[in-house]
C-alpha cells in the first residue's frame, strides 16, 4: 500500500506547474469533493469510494484498501473541521480544484483534487497535498 502511495505521489509531482484559472466555478465538481468528504466523515468509505475515478478504483481495488491509503496519507480529509473550496484551475489539460481544509487540531492544509468527467458525473482522479506556507484559516 505504501508503495502505491509513493508511486501515486511521484506521478503527481511530475505534472507541469503551469496553471490557468478556470473562470466559472463548478458546483458539480465541488459537490463531488464535498460528497466524498461527507461520506468519510460519516465513516462510510464504501460511499466515499464511489466518488473516485475508474483509475483510482482500479489502483486500490476495494473500499478497505482505499480507506487505508486515505487514513495513512491524507488523514486531514477524513473529518475536517472546515472545508473551503478555492480556485478551479486547468493544468496540462486537467481540471484541479484547490481545497483548504482545517483539521481537528486546527492545522490548515491545501489540497488539489484532479477531477475528470465520466458518464457517472465528475469523479476524483487524484489528490495532491500541497505545502501551505502562509495559509491561514
GUVEX-236447 format. One record per residue: z, x, y of N, C-alpha, C in turn; residue number from 1. Coordinates in nm, 4 decimals. Layout:
// residues N
        nc3        nc1        nc2       cac3       cac1       cac2        cc3        cc1        cc2   num
          Z          X          Y          Z          X          Y          Z          X          Y   NUM
...
//
This chain:
// residues 137
        nc3        nc1        nc2       cac3       cac1       cac2        cc3        cc1        cc2   num
     0.0000     0.0831    -0.1183     0.0000     0.0000     0.0000     0.0000     0.0879     0.1251     1
     0.0830     0.1920     0.1246     0.0901     0.2831     0.2401    -0.0457     0.3465     0.2653     2
    -0.1167     0.3827     0.1586    -0.2484     0.4447     0.1731    -0.3464     0.3486     0.2383     3
    -0.3399     0.2201     0.2017    -0.4266     0.1203     0.2647    -0.3944     0.1090     0.4136     4
    -0.2652     0.1105     0.4478    -0.2253     0.1007     0.5872    -0.2770     0.2203     0.6662     5
    -0.2633     0.3411     0.6110    -0.3100     0.4631     0.6784    -0.4615     0.4591     0.6951     6
    -0.5337     0.4178     0.5915    -0.6796     0.4067     0.5989    -0.7200     0.3049     0.7047     7
    -0.6538     0.1910     0.7049    -0.6820     0.0840     0.7993    -0.6614     0.1337     0.9428     8
    -0.5514     0.2040     0.9671    -0.5217     0.2580     1.0996    -0.6237     0.3642     1.1398     9
    -0.6624     0.4508     1.0463    -0.7610     0.5555     1.0759    -0.8953     0.4944     1.1155    10
    -0.9350     0.3896     1.0471    -1.0609     0.3232     1.0818    -1.0552     0.2659     1.2226    11
    -0.9434     0.2079     1.2586    -0.9296     0.1508     1.3925    -0.9322     0.2570     1.5003    12
    -0.8702     0.3710     1.4742    -0.8663     0.4781     1.5739    -1.0030     0.5412     1.5953    13
    -1.0931     0.5253     1.5000    -1.2264     0.5825     1.5117    -1.3177     0.4984     1.6014    14
    -1.2731     0.3810     1.6414    -1.3563     0.2946     1.7254    -1.3732     0.3551     1.8639    15
    -1.4921     0.3356     1.9245    -1.5131     0.3865     2.0596    -1.4182     0.3195     2.1588    16
    -1.3803     0.3928     2.2620    -1.2830     0.3422     2.3580    -1.3461     0.2585     2.4687    17
    -1.4776     0.2513     2.4794    -1.5429     0.1767     2.5853    -1.5183     0.0275     2.5656    18
    -1.4596    -0.0355     2.6666    -1.4283    -0.1776     2.6574    -1.4894    -0.2512     2.7754    19
    -1.5249    -0.3750     2.7508    -1.5823    -0.4594     2.8534    -1.5067    -0.5913     2.8513    20
    -1.4522    -0.6333     2.9646    -1.3792    -0.7595     2.9699    -1.4742    -0.8751     2.9441    21
    -1.4251    -0.9720     2.8709    -1.4991    -1.0952     2.8475    -1.4455    -1.1936     2.9510    22
    -1.5351    -1.2561     3.0246    -1.4920    -1.3338     3.1403    -1.4098    -1.4570     3.1063    23
    -1.4452    -1.5305     3.0030    -1.3745    -1.6535     2.9745    -1.2755    -1.6342     2.8600    24
    -1.1513    -1.6752     2.8823    -1.0557    -1.6692     2.7725    -1.0980    -1.7656     2.6627    25
    -1.0573    -1.7368     2.5427    -1.0965    -1.8190     2.4297    -0.9747    -1.8851     2.3671    26
    -0.9517    -2.0126     2.3995    -0.8387    -2.0821     2.3362    -0.8430    -2.0786     2.1831    27
    -0.9600    -2.0940     2.1178    -0.9594    -2.0882     1.9712    -0.9121    -1.9525     1.9166    28
    -0.9477    -1.8436     1.9831    -0.9012    -1.7112     1.9407    -0.7502    -1.7019     1.9574    29
    -0.7019    -1.7442     2.0702    -0.5578    -1.7392     2.0965    -0.4822    -1.8296     1.9992    30
    -0.5381    -1.9452     1.9665    -0.4734    -2.0364     1.8719    -0.4672    -1.9759     1.7317    31
    -0.5699    -1.9016     1.6937    -0.5693    -1.8355     1.5631    -0.4561    -1.7335     1.5558    32
    -0.4464    -1.6495     1.6574    -0.3414    -1.5470     1.6589    -0.2037    -1.6128     1.6606    33
    -0.1848    -1.7106     1.7465    -0.0555    -1.7778     1.7552    -0.0238    -1.8511     1.6256    34
    -0.1247    -1.9087     1.5622    -0.1038    -1.9772     1.4346    -0.0517    -1.8826     1.3280    35
    -0.1077    -1.7614     1.3228    -0.0603    -1.6636     1.2252     0.0827    -1.6208     1.2579    36
     0.1107    -1.5964     1.3848     0.2456    -1.5562     1.4255     0.3454    -1.6662     1.3912    37
     0.3103    -1.7912     1.4193     0.3994    -1.9039     1.3894     0.4261    -1.9145     1.2390    38
     0.3223    -1.8953     1.1579     0.3390    -1.9026     1.0122     0.4322    -1.7918     0.9635    39
     0.4153    -1.6708     1.0162     0.5021    -1.5604     0.9755     0.6461    -1.5847     1.0201    40
     0.6648    -1.6368     1.1405     0.7994    -1.6650     1.1903     0.8695    -1.7683     1.1025    41
     0.7905    -1.8578     1.0430     0.8453    -1.9589     0.9523     0.8622    -1.9053     0.8097    42
     0.8235    -1.7790     0.7884     0.8348    -1.7195     0.6557     0.7243    -1.7609     0.5609    43
     0.6171    -1.8216     0.6143     0.5069    -1.8708     0.5305     0.3890    -1.7728     0.5355    44
     0.3982    -1.6672     0.4558     0.2924    -1.5661     0.4559     0.1673    -1.6136     0.3832    45
     0.1795    -1.7167     0.3013     0.0602    -1.7755     0.2400    -0.0246    -1.8396     0.3499    46
     0.0387    -1.9140     0.4393    -0.0339    -1.9738     0.5526    -0.0828    -1.8646     0.6477    47
     0.0001    -1.7632     0.6730    -0.0403    -1.6543     0.7631    -0.1643    -1.5835     0.7103    48
    -0.1733    -1.5687     0.5794    -0.2866    -1.5017     0.5156    -0.4175    -1.5777     0.5379    49
    -0.4105    -1.7086     0.5588    -0.5324    -1.7878     0.5805    -0.5997    -1.7548     0.7132    50
    -0.5271    -1.6958     0.8072    -0.5842    -1.6589     0.9369    -0.6567    -1.5241     0.9310    51
    -0.6442    -1.4548     0.8186    -0.7073    -1.3237     0.8018    -0.8535    -1.3410     0.7620    52
    -0.9354    -1.2442     0.8033    -1.0785    -1.2458     0.7716    -1.0997    -1.2198     0.6220    53
    -1.2199    -1.2493     0.5734    -1.2509    -1.2179     0.4331    -1.2282    -1.0700     0.4006    54
    -1.2576    -0.9795     0.4938    -1.2356    -0.8365     0.4689    -1.0880    -0.8056     0.4456    55
    -1.0012    -0.8635     0.5273    -0.8574    -0.8403     0.5131    -0.8079    -0.9023     0.3826    56
    -0.8565    -1.0212     0.3515    -0.8155    -1.0864     0.2261    -0.8569    -1.0036     0.1056    57
    -0.9750    -0.9446     0.1119    -1.0202    -0.8585     0.0023    -0.9361    -0.7315    -0.0043    58
    -0.9056    -0.6729     0.1116    -0.8295    -0.5484     0.1161    -0.6901    -0.5651     0.0559    59
    -0.6225    -0.6765     0.0859    -0.4850    -0.6947     0.0398    -0.4726    -0.7842    -0.0827    60
    -0.5695    -0.8686    -0.1058    -0.5744    -0.9455    -0.2295    -0.4832    -1.0655    -0.2396    61
    -0.3568    -1.0511    -0.2046    -0.2615    -1.1610    -0.2179    -0.1757    -1.1714    -0.0921    62
    -0.1217    -1.2905    -0.0666    -0.0297    -1.3047     0.0462     0.0929    -1.2134     0.0339    63
     0.1391    -1.1871    -0.0875     0.2553    -1.0996    -0.1060     0.2262    -0.9567    -0.0615    64
     0.1101    -0.9052    -0.0971     0.0731    -0.7690    -0.0550     0.0491    -0.7647     0.0958    65
    -0.0087    -0.8702     0.1497    -0.0290    -0.8818     0.2934     0.1072    -0.8811     0.3648    66
     0.2023    -0.9585     0.3141     0.3358    -0.9634     0.3732     0.4013    -0.8252     0.3718    67
     0.3886    -0.7536     0.2612     0.4485    -0.6203     0.2518     0.3908    -0.5275     0.3588    68
     0.2580    -0.5319     0.3773     0.1941    -0.4484     0.4784     0.2420    -0.4857     0.6181    69
     0.2499    -0.6156     0.6479     0.2934    -0.6605     0.7805     0.4378    -0.6179     0.8069    70
     0.5247    -0.6412     0.7125     0.6669    -0.6084     0.7322     0.6879    -0.4576     0.7486    71
     0.6068    -0.3771     0.6790     0.6204    -0.2319     0.6898     0.5527    -0.1750     0.8142    72
     0.4335    -0.2248     0.8460     0.3555    -0.1651     0.9534     0.3604    -0.2367     1.0864    73
     0.3906    -0.3672     1.0860     0.3882    -0.4476     1.2081     0.5074    -0.5430     1.2132    74
     0.6294    -0.4924     1.1994     0.7449    -0.5836     1.1934     0.7619    -0.6676     1.3198    75
     0.7116    -0.6207     1.4324     0.7274    -0.6936     1.5583     0.6500    -0.8250     1.5615    76
     0.5523    -0.8438     1.4719     0.4745    -0.9680     1.4732     0.5355    -1.0767     1.3860    77
     0.6352    -1.0417     1.3071     0.6911    -1.1389     1.2127     0.7644    -1.2517     1.2842    78
     0.8456    -1.2218     1.3813     0.9173    -1.3272     1.4545     0.9480    -1.2780     1.5957    79
     0.8433    -1.2599     1.6770     0.8677    -1.2079     1.8122     0.9440    -1.3076     1.8989    80
     1.0203    -1.2523     1.9910     1.0938    -1.3341     2.0876     0.9970    -1.3940     2.1900    81
     0.8926    -1.3164     2.2218     0.7938    -1.3611     2.3215     0.6564    -1.3109     2.2810    82
     0.5549    -1.3941     2.3060     0.4149    -1.3575     2.2828     0.3388    -1.3923     2.4091    83
     0.2667    -1.2942     2.4611     0.1872    -1.3162     2.5814     0.0446    -1.2683     2.5540    84
    -0.0503    -1.3607     2.5588    -0.1909    -1.3259     2.5409    -0.2410    -1.2651     2.6708    85
    -0.3016    -1.1475     2.6601    -0.3545    -1.0786     2.7770    -0.5062    -1.0906     2.7766    86
    -0.5768    -0.9833     2.8058    -0.7218    -0.9925     2.8211    -0.7944    -0.9917     2.6858    87
    -0.9093    -1.0574     2.6865    -1.0022    -1.0561     2.5739    -1.1154    -0.9627     2.6140    88
    -1.1455    -0.8638     2.5279    -1.2462    -0.7636     2.5608    -1.3469    -0.7501     2.4495    89
    -1.4630    -0.7009     2.4889    -1.5665    -0.6670     2.3912    -1.5726    -0.5142     2.3835    90
    -1.5544    -0.4608     2.2617    -1.5594    -0.3172     2.2381    -1.6559    -0.2937     2.1235    91
    -1.7613    -0.2174     2.1502    -1.8622    -0.1856     2.0477    -1.9113    -0.3119     1.9769    92
    -1.9290    -0.4184     2.0545    -1.9809    -0.5426     1.9991    -1.8765    -0.6327     1.9341    93
    -1.7513    -0.5872     1.9276    -1.6446    -0.6667     1.8662    -1.5522    -0.7245     1.9727    94
    -1.4987    -0.8430     1.9452    -1.4036    -0.9050     2.0374    -1.2620    -0.8646     2.0002    95
    -1.1866    -0.8186     2.1014    -1.0483    -0.7751     2.0835    -0.9604    -0.8524     2.1807    96
    -0.8606    -0.9190     2.1272    -0.7622    -0.9901     2.2097    -0.6378    -0.9038     2.2205    97
    -0.6015    -0.8653     2.3425    -0.4804    -0.7871     2.3638    -0.3617    -0.8836     2.3720    98
    -0.2535    -0.8464     2.3047    -0.1345    -0.9311     2.2979    -0.0115    -0.8454     2.3255    99
     0.0746    -0.8941     2.4134     0.2020    -0.8301     2.4392     0.3082    -0.9091     2.3633   100
     0.3913    -0.8385     2.2873     0.4998    -0.9032     2.2133     0.6314    -0.8365     2.2482   101
     0.7349    -0.9180     2.2543     0.8705    -0.8685     2.2715     0.9429    -0.9007     2.1413   102
     0.9970    -0.7957     2.0781     1.0651    -0.8169     1.9502     1.2089    -0.8629     1.9727   103
     1.2785    -0.8862     1.8639     1.4147    -0.9382     1.8690     1.5108    -0.8454     1.9425   104
     1.4827    -0.7158     1.9412     1.5688    -0.6186     2.0099     1.5338    -0.6053     2.1581   105
     1.4282    -0.6743     2.2030     1.3875    -0.6680     2.3428     1.2829    -0.5625     2.3733   106
     1.2361    -0.4905     2.2717     1.1309    -0.3892     2.2926     0.9956    -0.4569     2.3061   107
     0.9120    -0.4015     2.3943     0.7774    -0.4560     2.4124     0.6774    -0.3773     2.3289   108
     0.5760    -0.4488     2.2831     0.4704    -0.3895     2.2013     0.3371    -0.4469     2.2455   109
     0.2360    -0.3607     2.2559     0.0997    -0.4051     2.2820     0.0200    -0.3933     2.1537   110
    -0.0535    -0.4998     2.1220    -0.1381    -0.5004     2.0035    -0.2755    -0.5500     2.0422   111
    -0.3757    -0.5004     1.9737    -0.5117    -0.5513     1.9867    -0.5496    -0.6178     1.8555   112
    -0.5986    -0.7400     1.8654    -0.6443    -0.8157     1.7496    -0.7968    -0.8213     1.7529   113
    -0.8619    -0.7664     1.6507    -1.0072    -0.7790     1.6401    -1.0376    -0.9144     1.5758   114
    -1.1196    -0.9909     1.6429    -1.1489    -1.1268     1.5979    -1.2943    -1.1391     1.5548   115
    -1.3165    -1.2161     1.4472    -1.4529    -1.2463     1.4055    -1.4657    -1.3971     1.3861   116
    -1.5852    -1.4466     1.4129    -1.6106    -1.5885     1.3923    -1.6715    -1.6064     1.2541   117
    -1.6118    -1.6948     1.1765    -1.6576    -1.7227     1.0406    -1.6878    -1.8721     1.0306   118
    -1.7463    -1.9173     0.9204    -1.7673    -2.0619     0.9036    -1.6363    -2.1416     0.9106   119
    -1.5236    -2.0770     0.8812    -1.3932    -2.1441     0.8886    -1.3327    -2.1377     1.0285   120
    -1.3998    -2.0733     1.1226    -1.3482    -2.0572     1.2586    -1.3154    -1.9112     1.2847   121
    -1.2407    -1.8852     1.3922    -1.2034    -1.7492     1.4279    -1.0977    -1.6981     1.3317   122
    -1.1148    -1.5724     1.2893    -1.0191    -1.5092     1.1990    -0.9896    -1.3680     1.2474   123
    -0.8753    -1.3171     1.2032    -0.8286    -1.1848     1.2439    -0.8848    -1.0816     1.1468   124
    -0.9597    -0.9854     1.2018    -1.0251    -0.8844     1.1188    -0.9536    -0.7496     1.1223   125
    -0.8654    -0.7305     1.2188    -0.7882    -0.6056     1.2289    -0.6826    -0.6252     1.3359   126
    -0.5760    -0.5466     1.3251    -0.4732    -0.5422     1.4286    -0.4409    -0.3959     1.4523   127
    -0.4381    -0.3595     1.5791    -0.4087    -0.2217     1.6158    -0.2872    -0.2220     1.7087   128
    -0.1862    -0.1444     1.6736    -0.0688    -0.1267     1.7576    -0.1007    -0.0184     1.8597   129
    -0.0841    -0.0514     1.9878    -0.1184     0.0409     2.0963     0.0067     0.1037     2.1553   130
    -0.0103     0.2182     2.2150     0.1002     0.2766     2.2915     0.1175     0.1896     2.4157   131
     0.2399     0.1579     2.4490     0.2642     0.0671     2.5612     0.3418     0.1342     2.6728   132
     0.2915     0.2462     2.7164     0.3565     0.3208     2.8238     0.3599     0.2362     2.9509   133
     0.4780     0.2210     3.0038     0.4926     0.1496     3.1305     0.4834     0.0001     3.1199   134
     0.4848    -0.0560     3.0001     0.4755    -0.2008     2.9847     0.6146    -0.2597     2.9978   135
     0.6233    -0.3633     3.0780     0.7499    -0.4352     3.0928     0.7280    -0.5814     3.0578   136
     0.8269    -0.6423     2.9984     0.8118    -0.7830     2.9558     0.8196    -0.8747     3.0711   137
//
